[in-house]
């Protein structure tokens, strides 16, 4: 099983359409079983094409590019968490080529106000792979010691939703290189970092230098992680879209793992 997580930084990127096409090309090439995406946006003013999807929705366009490449096997779910940059409905998505049994989206913050950028929603999908139902979560959490929205509260609310074999994937906004903060809190809740389990791995760095939300933090960071609930064998964990393993397409690099 191959998994990918990526914070897309969608519509804030230059040459966004070409980067969507490139992402589609790599997904087709790698044949990921499940892709977890964060910062998956559409403009507030854009036209609806289905129940909650608008014509410029990032994951919708990504899936259309996959179809143009001849891969019609993927399907997706999307929901938006909050308004970003005043003009976007910023959300999360799960893209998979397997059967989605059911799915849910829920807030893990005290706030569910879509006008508040610290409101954080999670998408969960139950997906059947090789006759086994596995839950996948795509996450974009807040920051450690945030006075408005406690990181610990967000994690506690997330953990309450986990009730079977699961993969918890995304941008956790906490640097795994820093001890006794958010990353360790996630581990203390029983989550297992697939990076530490991997037989083959690289540096794990997914953000180099300063980005939005990490102003003044110039050190390299490991913010994007694939956690699991089960003690499984992880063959590989590699950073992708970092300029060495595929071209850069976002302010975050992605993480690909092979189970």
Secondary structure, DSSP 8 states (H G I E B T S, - for coil): -EEEEEE--TTTSTTHHHHHHHHHHHHHHHT-SEEEEEEEEEETTS-BSSSS-BTT-HHHHHHHHHHHTT----EEEEEEEEEETTTEEEEEEEEESSEEEEEEEEE-SS---TTSTT--EEEEEEEEETTEEEEEEEEE---TT-SSS-HHHHHHHHHTT--SSEEEEEE-SS-TTSTTSHHHHHHHTT-EEHHHHEEEE-----B-S--TT-TT--S-B--EEEEESS---EEEEEEESSSSSS---SSS-EEEEE-
